[in-house]
Amino acid sequence: MRSARNLYRINVALAAVGALVVLAGTAVAVGRVDLATGPIGRLLNDCGSVLLPNVTPVGVAILSLGVLGAVVLARGLRSASRQIRGCHRFLRAIDVVGECRVGETPVLVIAGSGVRAFCAGFVRPRVYVSRAAAEVLSEAELVAVVAHETHHARRRDPLRLLLLAVLGDALFFLPALLRLRRRYATLIELAADEAAIAAVGDASHLAAALLQFGDAGSEDVVGIDPERVDHLLGGPPNWDLPVAALVGTLLTLAGLLALVFAAAASSTGARTSLAQLAAQSCMLAMTVGPIIALAGIGMLGRRAFGRSR
């Protein structure tokens, strides 16, 4: 489906621009910092002696870009690790009882009384069907379901969704990425439905199979929402782009670019001492930290008071 492919490209392009801006900002921050810090005691003394009014705009920009780059890297690694470990745990937990072929597609059969079918795996995605699904579904319905999941495997949709999820988690300050990922997840289901209909030549077989999944309460297949029903009946999909979130994302990227250029083209050209930046960070933390702590205590107290009433 062209709309799914184009939406994926838009999502990746926005994330790539955001990542490049963060990378440029981090490079500028690292290039403007003098890493010759001296003894640790000097940092501690500076932390106690430097006053908040000594924080310069250039120092704030460098500090902000460096912190943002570190946060983006940490969140991206954590997101990728969490999702990859979650997929491995899921695959280890399922009980594969055999393998069969549905048409030309090799399918792994798993145990269980629920009607289930899914595509899993990032590098070599495979199609899984429960033994109950193979028994309950008719031959045409089973072919349609397997064709649906085969389309996901052929397009490596699990890997694409992993990439978009990692980019969205890492670049948390770009509001459009989450909305675009959710929309893309819907469009790839519609694209897989088109592949299933093409495999059996009739949308009724896929619709009947989806009703079986809905009756079983399966979480492995996207439910029959109104848009999916309309698409099965021949209605065209729409992009449904989040315009407000896209505008906010573009404004955020423009602001970050301005900050990068301001830090890179500062008139002094002098490098900032890491000790000074650490001291300024300490002062900022000492000033803002108590305010955040008091606000958190107030919110917890209000929640506790509300529960006690």
Secondary structure, DSSP 4 states (H G I P E B T S, - for coil): -HHHHHHHHHHHHHHHHHHHHHHHHHHHHHHTEE-----HHHHHHHHHH--GGG--HHHHHHHHHHHHHHHHHHHHHHHHHHHHHHHHHHHHHS-EEEEEEETTEEEEEE--SS--EEEE-SSS-EEEEEHHHHHHS-HHHHHHHHHHHHHHHHHTHHHHHHHHHHHHHHTTT-THHHHHHHHHHHHHHHHHHHHHHHHHS-HHHHHHHHHHHHHHT-SSS----HHHHHHHTTPPP-----HHHHHHHHHHHHHHHHHHHHHHT-SS-PPEEHHHHHHHHHHHHHHHHHHHHHHHHHHHHHHHHHHH-
